[in-house]
Amino acid sequence: MSRVLEVCVDSVDSALNAFNGGASRVELCDNLLEGGTTPSAGKLKVIKQVCRQMPVFVMIRCRGGDFLYNDHEMNVMKSDIEILKPHADGFVTGALNRDGCIDVDKTKELISLCRPLPVTFHRAIDMTCDISQALEDVIALGCERVLTSGGEQTVLEGLLTIKQMINQANSRIVVVPGGGITERNIDRILGELGINEFHCSARRTRQSDMSYQNTAVTMGGTFSPPEFSLKIADTDRIRKILKPS
């Protein structure tokens, strides 16, 4: 059974590396340090130009932090869907209530605007108070996929829960494991779950080409990524992940 890999990317270079490495599709985001937010229309448009044959699923998440959205934030995400839809092949989204349950009404609004494109419910499900009930809600909403680490920090830690989710779903939705998957653990994960579709970033660090680097200044806040190194999807890592040991 051939492997179906979705690579999470936040740049054109990463998308191109994912394509060259053999990824089945990419999930396009910005701000991966915050778990991924909505990317720009320009980035999506250029990726579709350079990776014409590869499906691009677009994250719709207006900010980092929790998944409890007010009306203004919902309007932002609705507008983003309308702007990005002409170039997207699918969307990744979702919303929660303050009690940790799926916000069915708001998620339904977002999904309706995404149609007829396929929709993945993102890892907000890992932040729910009852992941089993959340899965039923996501299925009832008509999502084609749900991305999850089983309510834990990594897929390996949530492996038992993911297995239970797959059994509960009973082919009504594709349960896609994602979170901490590498070339060193993918064989074990797929073997124990009995599936072939998964999600990872497969990144490496690429140093900046800047010849002058002012290391005394950072552009971010208190928690700032290094200014002069970039995380980028790695073609060789993707090929290793796709090739069974």
Backbone as a ProteinNet text record, in pm:
[ID]
protein_1_A
[PRIMARY]
MSRVLEVCVDSVDSALNAFNGGASRVELCDNLLEGGTTPSAGKLKVIKQVCRQMPVFVMIRCRGGDFLYNDHEMNVMKSDIEILKPHADGFVTGALNRDGCIDVDKTKELISLCRPLPVTFHRAIDMTCDISQALEDVIALGCERVLTSGGEQTVLEGLLTIKQMINQANSRIVVVPGGGITERNIDRILGELGINEFHCSARRTRQSDMSYQNTAVTMGGTFSPPEFSLKIADTDRIRKILKPS
[TERTIARY]
85.2	0	89.8	81	166.8	129.4	227.4	206.7	153.6	60.9	1.5	48	138.2	198.3	151.2	97.2	67.4	176.9	246.1	353.1	302.8	323.8	285.8	395.1	361.4	461.3	416.3	516.7	486.1	562.4	614.9	689.2	682	714	717.4	828.6	944.8	1056.3	1019.5	952.3	911.7	811	718.1	619.7	687.8	784.6	857	937.4	999.5	1073.7	979.9	863.3	764.5	722.5	698.3	659.5	769.8	893.5	1006	1035.3	999.9	1022.6	917.3	806	702.7	580.5	563.3	445	317.4	211.1	82.9	12.3	30.7	-25.8	45.4	17.5	69.5	-44.9	-22.2	-108.5	-33.6	-89.7	-21.8	-67.5	30.9	4.7	103.6	81.8	183.3	205.4	311.3	333.3	326.8	410.9	411.2	451.8	525.4	559.6	435.6	326.7	200.7	101.7	152.3	65.4	0.7	33.4	-18.8	-135.9	-127.8	-237.9	-261.6	-361.4	-398	-283.4	-247.5	-140.1	-193.5	-101.1	-141.8	-189.3	-273.2	-320.9	-205.9	-110.7	4.3	87.8	107.9	187.7	117.2	-12.4	-87.7	-81.2	-98.7	-99.5	33.5	144.6	276.5	303.5	265	284.3	207.7	87.3	10.5	72.9	145.9	214.4	336.2	410.4	534.5	513.1	400	368.9	229.6	214.8	82.9	7	80.1	14.5	-13.4	30.9	17.5	-97.9	-190.8	-299.7	-247.2	-306.8	-271.5	-396	-391.6	-498.6	-454.8	-543.9	-510	-566.5	-480.4	-524.1	-606.8	-722.2	-803.3	-808	-722.1	-710.4	-655	-734.7	-701.8	-592.4	-558.9	-455.3	-410	-298.2	-257.1	-339.5	-303	-376.9	-493.5	-599.2	-711.7	-796.5	-901.7	-988	-1127.8	-1135.8	-1261.1	-1264.6	-1353.7	-1352.7	-1474.3	-1450.1	-1561.7	-1612.5	-1713.3	-1776.7	-1681.2	-1597.8	-1502.9	-1402.6	-1354.2	-1259.2	-1324.3	-1449.5	-1521.9	-1533.4	-1560.8	-1571.8	-1439	-1328.5	-1196.7	-1177.4	-1209.3	-1188.2	-1281.2	-1403.2	-1495.1	-1441.6	-1391.6	-1335	-1212.5	-1128.6	-1009	-1046.9	-1150	-1193.6	-1233.5	-1310.4	-1355.8	-1238	-1137.1	-1020.9	-931.9	-914.1	-820.2	-881.7	-1011.6	-1080.9	-1049.5	-1033.8	-1006.9	-879	-783.6	-656.3	-636.6	-725.2	-709.8	-767.4	-715.7	-769.3	-846.1	-837.9	-906.6	-875.1	-945.7	-925.4	-909.8	-844.6	-822.2	-868.4	-968.6	-1025.8	-1100.9	-1169.6	-1246.7	-1256.6	-1353	-1373.1	-1423.8	-1392.3	-1436.7	-1520.4	-1603.5	-1673.1	-1582.4	-1622.7	-1539.8	-1531.7	-1627.8	-1626	-1542.2	-1474.3	-1386.9	-1456.1	-1579.1	-1650.6	-1638.4	-1665.5	-1667.5	-1778.6	-1745.7	-1848.8	-1908.7	-2014.2	-2075.1	-2127.1	-2191.6	-2252	-2146.3	-2041.6	-1938.8	-1858	-1828.7	-1755.1	-1838.4	-1968.4	-2057.7	-2057.5	-2055.1	-2048.6	-1922.9	-1809.9	-1683.7	-1683.7	-1732.1	-1734.3	-1821.9	-1934.5	-2027	-1962.1	-1877.2	-1808.5	-1696.2	-1641.8	-1533.6	-1583.6	-1707.8	-1759.7	-1763.9	-1743.6	-1743.2	-1606.7	-1508.7	-1376.1	-1375.5	-1286.1	-1278	-1227	-1270.1	-1234.2	-1175.1	-1063.5	-1002.5	-1026.9	-1073.3	-1082.2	-944.7	-887.9	-749.4	-733.8	-614.1	-580.8	-648.6	-743	-828.4	-895.7	-915.3	-977.1	-892.9	-761.7	-674.4	-690	-759.8	-783.2	-924.5	-998.9	-1136.4	-1142.3	-1253.2	-1270.2	-1309.6	-1365.7	-1408.9	-1381.2	-1266.9	-1222.8	-1311.7	-1372.3	-1462.3	-1588.7	-1649.3	-1767.9	-1731.8	-1613.5	-1568.4	-1556.4	-1506.1	-1494.4	-1631.7	-1731.1	-1866.6	-1920.9	-1892.4	-1937.9	-1872.5	-1743.6	-1671	-1723.1	-1752.2	-1808.6	-1944.8	-2028.6	-2162.3	-2155.9	-2049.7	-2032.6	-1993.5	-1952.2	-1921	-1776.5	-1687.4	-1545.7	-1492.7	-1406.2	-1347.2	-1233.7	-1163.8	-1049.6	-1048.2	-978.5	-950.3	-803.3	-734	-591.5	-577.2	-498.2	-491.2	-361.3	-322.9	-214	-270.3	-401.2	-463.8	-475.7	-481.9	-496.7	-369.4	-259.1	-128.5	-35	84.4	179.1	228.5	246.3	295	208.1	218.4	144.2	185.2	313.8	359.1	293.1	280.5	215.9	65.7	5.9	-138.9	-178.9	-85.7	-107.9	-231.8	-251.6	-366.6	-497	-503.6	-625.2	-651.3	-546.4	-564	-618.6	-567.3	-616	-764.6	-804.4	-945.4	-1030.2	-974.7	-1047.2	-1068.2	-967	-977.9	-1086.3	-1087.5	-1189.9	-1328.8	-1338.9	-1466.9	-1517.2	-1426.3	-1465.3	-1519.7	-1461.1	-1511.8	-1531.7	-1429	-1426.4	-1523.8	-1584.7	-1673.8	-1595.6	-1469.4	-1380.9	-1238.7	-1148.4	-1007.6	-940.7	-891.1	-818.2	-670.5	-616.8	-480.1	-391.7	-297	-208.1	-107.3	-83	15.3	65.4	196.2	257.2	376.7	497	618	654.4	598.1	630.2	760.4	852.8	981.4	1011.6	1123.3	1166.2	1204.3	1228.6	1269.7	1153	1034.6	921.5	804.8	812.4	697.5	660.3	758.8	726.4	645.5	687.4	615.2	474.3	460.9	329.9	231.6	273.2	182.7	154	255.1	235.8	134.4	144	52.3	-88.4	-98.7	-230.3	-297.3	-218.2	-274.7	-329.8	-266	-311.7	-194.9	-222.3	-113.8	-107.9	-203.5	-206.2	-162.5	-72.2	-20.2	27.2	63.8	94.8	221.1	314.7	434	496.4	596.5	661.1	795.1	862.4	989.1	1087.2	1106.8	1186.9	1332.5	1414.6	1552.6	1576.8	1688	1722.8	1812.7	1777.6	1859.6	1907	2036.4	2091.9	2063	2047.5	2021.2	2138.1	2106.7	2209.7	2258.4	2207.6	2250.5	2399.3	2476.2	2618.3	2637.7	2549	2551.8	2435.4	2463.3	2360.2	2370.8	2268.8	2263.6	2197.4	2276.5	2223.2	2172.2	2184.7	2136.3	1987.4	1926.1	1786.2	1706.2	1585.5	1492.2	1362.1	1292.7	1169.6	1046.6	1060.2	946.8	938.4	850.9	832.8	928.1	878.9	963	1012.2	922.6	960.7	981.3	1105.1	1136.1	1217.7	1183.3	1267.6	1396.9	1499.7	1624.9	1601.1	1661.4	1640.1	1712.8	1823.9	1908.4	1917.8	1809.8	1795.6	1648.4	1620.7	1485.3	1457.4	1332.9	1289.7	1226.5	1272.6	1225.2	1208.1	1102.9	1081.1	1200.9	1242.4	1363.1	1327.4	1369.4	1335.3	1384.4	1507	1562.9	1486.4	1449.3	1372.5	1236.5	1175.1	1045.1	1057.2	1160.2	1180.8	1203.1	1277.7	1301.3	1172.7	1091.2	964.7	870.9	875.6	785.5	831.3	957	1011.8	1013.7	933.8	932.9	1070.1	1103.2	1234.6	1241.7
-118	0	124.4	205	322.1	426.9	501.8	601.1	732.1	792.4	919.7	1023.2	1109.7	1207	1348.1	1414.4	1556.7	1628.8	1720.1	1795.7	1934.6	1972.5	2104.3	2203.2	2306.1	2401.7	2544.7	2634.1	2775.7	2864.6	2803.9	2881.9	2814.1	2890.3	2834.5	2730.6	2759.4	2665	2531.6	2536.3	2412.8	2335.1	2405.9	2339.5	2272.5	2340.7	2284.3	2161.7	2167	2051.4	1934.2	1964.8	1859.7	1793.2	1874.2	1822.8	1734.9	1782.8	1706.2	1580.4	1582.8	1465.9	1358.4	1390	1289.5	1301.1	1414.2	1432.2	1426.8	1376.2	1367	1501.6	1583.2	1718.1	1795.7	1926.3	2006.9	2076.2	2102.3	2190.4	2322.1	2427.4	2557.2	2644.6	2691.2	2777	2892.8	2984.5	3077.3	3047.2	3102.5	3099.6	2959	2871.4	2734.2	2727.9	2828.4	2831.1	2845.8	2895.7	2908.2	2798.5	2696	2586.6	2606.2	2716.8	2741.3	2838.2	2939.5	3034	3051.3	3128.9	3147.5	3210.6	3152	3209.2	3319.6	3387.8	3494.1	3435.2	3512.1	3470.6	3465.5	3556.9	3558.3	3433.2	3387.3	3266	3145.1	3134.5	3023.9	3028.3	3145.3	3159.6	3117.6	3158.9	3124.2	2974.7	2916.5	2771.8	2693	2734.7	2664.7	2682.1	2789	2809.3	2719	2697.8	2619.9	2471.4	2438.4	2297.6	2265.8	2273.9	2268.1	2137.8	2028.1	1898.2	1857.7	1937.9	1898.1	1971.4	1897.5	1962.4	2042.7	2158.5	2244.5	2267.6	2216.2	2241.7	2361	2457	2584.4	2593.4	2630.3	2651.4	2778.9	2768.3	2885.2	2897.6	2984.4	3009.6	3150.9	3241.6	3384.3	3428.2	3345.2	3379.6	3253.3	3265.8	3156.6	3156.8	3068.5	3061.4	2964.9	2992.8	2899.1	2902.4	2820.2	2807.4	2861.4	2953.4	3019.4	3154.8	3167.4	3285	3374.4	3506.6	3600.5	3630.8	3713.8	3740.5	3807.2	3898.6	3965	3864.6	3774.4	3672.7	3577.7	3544.4	3460.9	3531.8	3661.4	3736.4	3740.2	3750	3745.3	3612.8	3501.7	3369.2	3344.8	3392.5	3380	3455.3	3576.1	3654.9	3586.1	3528.9	3458.1	3340	3267.3	3154.1	3202.6	3309.5	3361.7	3406.5	3467.4	3516.9	3402.5	3300.6	3192.3	3079.7	3070	2956.9	2937.4	3043.5	3021.1	2942.9	2943	2874.7	2752	2732.3	2622	2491.9	2380.1	2247.1	2187.2	2251.1	2205.6	2301.8	2285.3	2373.6	2292.9	2356.2	2296.9	2399.4	2365.7	2465.5	2400.4	2483	2433.7	2537.4	2519.1	2612.3	2534.9	2586.6	2525.4	2623.6	2568	2647	2664.9	2754.5	2780.8	2660.5	2567.1	2448.6	2334.4	2358.9	2256.1	2158.4	2190	2107.3	2171.7	2094	2149.2	2254.1	2370	2469.3	2431.8	2355.3	2299.7	2409.5	2509.7	2614.5	2694	2736.9	2817.1	2734	2610.6	2525.1	2496.9	2479.9	2456.3	2576.4	2697.3	2817.7	2818.6	2785.8	2785.1	2677.3	2557.9	2446.6	2480.1	2543.8	2574	2666.6	2757.5	2848	2777.3	2671.1	2595.3	2505.5	2464.6	2369.8	2430.9	2346.7	2199.8	2137.4	2216.4	2162.4	2078.6	1982.1	1898.4	1977.1	1934.1	2003.2	1904.8	1945.1	1872.1	1950.7	1883.2	1947.9	1936.7	2050.3	2051.4	2003	2022.2	1966.6	2037.4	2123.9	2174.2	2057.8	1947	1829.8	1779.1	1803	1759.1	1845.2	1956.9	2046.5	2032.6	1933.8	1916.3	1838.6	1854.3	1788.9	1642.3	1605.2	1467.1	1436.6	1376.1	1359.1	1261.9	1167	1071.6	1141.4	1223.8	1299.2	1401.5	1462.3	1559.6	1494.5	1372.1	1300.4	1279.2	1243.1	1225.3	1357.1	1467.5	1598.3	1633	1605.7	1636.2	1550.2	1424.9	1336.2	1387.7	1426.5	1477.1	1605.4	1683.7	1807.2	1780.6	1657.8	1620.3	1639.2	1661.3	1674.4	1544.9	1558.4	1439.5	1381.3	1467.4	1422.8	1495	1432.9	1499	1474	1581.8	1573.8	1568.2	1473	1455.7	1391.9	1427	1358.1	1278.1	1253.9	1174.9	1247.1	1380.6	1457.4	1469.3	1430.3	1438.8	1527.4	1553	1640.4	1580.9	1448.6	1381.1	1260.1	1214.9	1096.8	973.3	958.4	842.4	838.2	953.6	958.9	932.5	973	956.5	836.5	743.6	632.1	549.8	519.1	437.9	510.1	639.6	716.9	726.5	745.9	753.4	621.3	511.6	380.2	366.6	413.2	408.9	497.8	613.5	703.8	640.7	571.2	503.7	397	320.8	216.7	278.3	386.4	454.4	513.4	571.5	633.4	530.9	411.2	300.8	344.9	413.5	457.6	571.3	631.5	744.9	873.6	876	990.6	936.2	1006.5	966	1031.5	948.7	998.6	1006.9	1129.3	1152.5	1185.3	1098.4	1129.5	1236.3	1329.6	1434.3	1492.3	1511	1565.8	1483	1529.6	1459.5	1338.5	1326.8	1212.9	1240.7	1144.5	1156.4	1026.9	1027.9	907.4	794.7	829.5	728.8	658.2	719.8	654.8	621.9	659.4	642.4	496.4	406.8	265.5	210.5	242.8	195.7	252.9	382.5	448.2	388.5	378.1	323.3	176	103.4	-38.1	-61.1	18.2	-0.4	49.8	153.9	209.3	138.9	72.2	2.4	95.5	211.5	310.2	349.7	431.9	474.9	625.6	701.2	846	916.9	1015.2	1083.6	1223.7	1300.1	1442.3	1473.2	1544.2	1588.1	1707.3	1768.1	1885	1849.6	1744.3	1695.9	1809.7	1894.3	2014.9	1999.7	2084.2	2102.1	2251.6	2286.3	2427.1	2472	2582.1	2641.8	2778.5	2798.7	2925.2	3036.9	3156.5	3273.4	3301.7	3356.7	3397.7	3540.5	3604.9	3741	3743.3	3829.6	3842.6	3929.4	4028.2	4108.2	4065.7	4032.7	3986.2	4062.9	4142.5	4214.9	4124.9	4054	3955.7	4019.1	4152.6	4220.6	4251.7	4232.1	4269.7	4149.2	4133	4032.4	4101.3	4047	4106.7	4060.2	3951.8	3898.4	3953.4	3892.4	3934.3	3861.8	3832.8	3768	3633.3	3554.9	3425.7	3445.2	3444.4	3475.5	3363.9	3324.4	3229.2	3296.8	3221.1	3281.7	3363.1	3481.4	3569	3519.8	3448.5	3416.1	3266.5	3195.6	3057.5	3032.5	2947.2	2919	2770.4	2735.6	2597	2570.7	2466.1	2437.9	2288.3	2249.1	2107.3	2053.6	1933	1875	1759.7	1769.6	1669.3	1530.6	1520	1389.3	1326.6	1407.4	1354.3	1303.3	1376.7	1334	1201	1185.7	1059.8	944.7	967.8	863.2	824.8	924.9	899.3	818.2	842.6	774.1	633.5	602	471	379.3	271.3	178.7	120.3	100.2	42.1	-104.8
0	0	0	-105.1	-117.6	-13.3	30.7	134.3	77.3	150.3	111.9	213.4	171.6	262.1	230.7	333.1	326.8	403.8	337	401.6	438	563	610	571.4	495.1	445	471.8	477	495.2	397.3	291.4	192.3	56.1	-46.5	-181.8	-192.7	-134.3	-139.2	-74.9	39.7	106.6	21.9	-40.4	-126.4	-244.2	-303.7	-417.2	-374.6	-257.4	-206.4	-176.3	-123.7	-98	-228.7	-329.7	-461.3	-519.4	-515	-569.6	-489.2	-360.9	-276.2	-290.9	-357.4	-381.1	-292.4	-222.7	-138.3	-222	-162.2	-232	-238.2	-135.9	-132.3	-22.2	-16.2	92.9	164.9	292.8	370.2	382.5	328	325.2	441.2	519	634.5	635.7	725.5	772.5	920	977	1122.2	1182.6	1133	1185	1332.1	1381.5	1523.4	1611.5	1553.4	1626.5	1586.3	1520.2	1479.6	1344.5	1276.7	1143.4	1142.6	1057.1	1038	887.6	852.1	711.6	633.4	518.9	435.5	344.8	279.1	186.2	54	-14.6	-146.6	-246	-231.8	-322.1	-310.2	-188.1	-167	-229.8	-208.3	-267.1	-419.2	-475.7	-621.3	-682.5	-620.8	-674.4	-659.3	-547.5	-528.1	-633.8	-664.1	-766.8	-905.2	-925.2	-1053.1	-1066.8	-958.5	-966.1	-935.2	-873.9	-841.5	-895.4	-1024.8	-1087.7	-1060.5	-1049.2	-1036.6	-892.1	-795.1	-655.1	-586.4	-526.6	-453.4	-334.6	-312.4	-199.6	-114.3	9.6	105.8	191.4	208.9	271	412.9	506.7	644.4	654.8	721	751.9	904.6	954.3	1099.2	1112.2	1163	1154.4	1250.3	1347.9	1446.6	1518	1592.6	1679.4	1807.1	1899.8	2025.8	2017.4	2093.5	2101	1973.8	1972.9	1855.2	1883.7	1980	2016	1945.5	1848.9	1761.7	1782.6	1784.6	1791.2	1650.7	1642.3	1512.8	1414.8	1463.8	1375.1	1317.7	1401.4	1354.7	1255.4	1278.7	1182.1	1048.2	1050.9	925.4	851.3	926.2	863.5	791.5	859.2	800.2	682.1	690.8	577.3	455.5	479.2	369.1	310	398	350.7	261.2	298.5	216.3	76.7	71.5	-57.3	-143.8	-80.4	-154.5	-202.9	-119.8	-149.2	-232.6	-231.3	-294.2	-442.4	-522	-664.4	-693.2	-600.8	-623.6	-533.3	-437.7	-341.7	-396.5	-344.7	-377.8	-261.1	-146.2	-26.1	86.1	197.9	312.6	440.9	538.6	670.8	773	853.9	943.4	1058.8	1138.3	1251.3	1361.2	1452.7	1563.9	1684.7	1802.9	1928.3	2008.9	2097.8	2197.8	2319.6	2408.4	2526.3	2620.6	2611.1	2697.4	2640.3	2527.9	2472	2379.2	2337.8	2240.1	2101.2	1997.8	1862.8	1852.5	1799.2	1770.2	1635	1642.3	1521.6	1429.5	1486.3	1403.8	1327.8	1397.3	1331.1	1231.8	1269.8	1176.9	1052.4	1070.9	956.5	862.2	917.9	835.2	748.8	810.8	737.4	629.5	664.3	569	448.5	474	363.7	261.5	309.5	217.6	142.4	201.4	137.2	24.2	31.5	-67.8	-206.4	-309.6	-307.4	-279	-234	-208.2	-80.5	-70.8	49.3	169.4	288.1	412.4	512.8	571.3	682.2	809.9	915.6	1046.4	1110.6	1150.3	1196.1	1340.7	1394.6	1525.7	1642.2	1613.8	1721.7	1793	1721.8	1784.6	1900.6	1895.1	2004.2	2128.5	2116.5	2229.1	2284.9	2240.5	2286.9	2418.1	2488.9	2619.7	2606	2491.6	2467.2	2320	2294.2	2155.8	2078.5	2148.8	2083.8	2034.3	2118.5	2077.5	1971	1985.3	1885.3	1748.1	1745	1618.2	1555.5	1635.6	1582.7	1526.6	1594.2	1545.3	1411.6	1401.5	1277.6	1162.6	1190.3	1088.7	1043.5	1141.3	1109.4	1026.8	1045.4	969.3	824	795.3	658.3	617	713.7	679.7	619.7	520.9	457.9	540.8	617.2	696.9	830.5	926.4	1053.1	1085.9	1117.5	1150.6	1302	1352.9	1498	1543.9	1667	1735.4	1852.3	1849.3	1954.7	2087.1	2081.7	2204.5	2285	2225.8	2293	2211.7	2265.8	2197.8	2066.7	2064.5	1943.5	1911.5	1787.8	1744	1824.3	1851.5	1928.7	2065.6	2129.5	2261.5	2250.8	2139.7	2123.3	2039.7	2020.6	1927.7	1963.2	2089.4	2130.1	2098.9	2129.7	2101.9	1952.1	1873.8	1727.8	1674.4	1728.1	1685.7	1718.9	1836.7	1876.1	1784.8	1745.3	1655.5	1518.9	1469.3	1339.2	1344.4	1452.1	1467.8	1481.3	1557.7	1575.4	1443.5	1367.1	1240.1	1141.9	1141.7	1058.5	912.6	860	720.2	687.8	790.3	764.2	741.8	783	766	767.4	702.1	704	824.7	916.2	1032.5	994.2	993.6	948.3	1069	1104	1215.8	1177.6	1270	1245.7	1375.9	1384.7	1505.9	1546.4	1514.5	1556.3	1473.1	1351.9	1265.3	1190.9	1193.7	1125.4	1051.1	978.4	907.7	1003.9	1130.6	1227.8	1295.8	1293.2	1361.3	1269.8	1141.4	1053.4	1031.4	1021	1000.2	1117	1237.5	1356.2	1359.9	1331.1	1339	1239.7	1114.2	1012.3	1038.1	1085.3	1114	1224.8	1331.2	1444.6	1414.1	1330.6	1299.3	1181.3	1097.2	982.3	876.7	857.6	759.8	670.1	569.5	480.1	459.1	518	498.9	626.7	612.8	731	694.7	798.2	784.4	863.3	802	874.9	803.5	867.2	806.1	742.5	791.9	732	708	808.6	788.2	833.3	778.4	822.5	836.9	898.6	914.3	799.9	737.3	631.6	678.6	675.3	720	619.5	669.8	586.9	493	376	280.3	305.7	408.7	439.9	475	408.7	441.4	565.6	583.7	706.3	793.7	919.6	1011.6	1142.8	1172.9	1299.9	1402.6	1479.5	1574.8	1704	1715.8	1836.8	1830.5	1712.3	1692.4	1644.9	1701.6	1650.7	1613.9	1516	1466.4	1543	1620.1	1693.5	1834.7	1916	2053.6	2146.3	2267.7	2368.8	2320.8	2262.1	2205.7	2056.4	2015.5	1876	1813.1	1690.9	1618.7	1576.8	1546.8	1499.1	1372.7	1367.1	1252.4	1127.3	1145.6	1031.7	1004.7	1034.6	989.2	960.1	864.2	819.8	830.5	863.7	859.3	723.8	657.1	522.2	503.3	432.4	403.2	325.8	360.9	303.4	209.9	85.4	-15.9	23.2	71.8	108.1	224.1	323.7	436.8	390.6	299.9	247.8	175.5	93.6	23	119.3	226.4	326.7	397.4	428.7	497.1	409.2	279.7	186.4	152.7	182.8	147.5	268	266.3	380.3	405.7	533.2	567.9	526.2
[MASK]
+++++++++++++++++++++++++++++++++++++++++++++++++++++++++++++++++++++++++++++++++++++++++++++++++++++++++++++++++++++++++++++++++++++++++++++++++++++++++++++++++++++++++++++++++++++++++++++++++++++++++++++++++++++++++++++++++++++++++++++++++++++

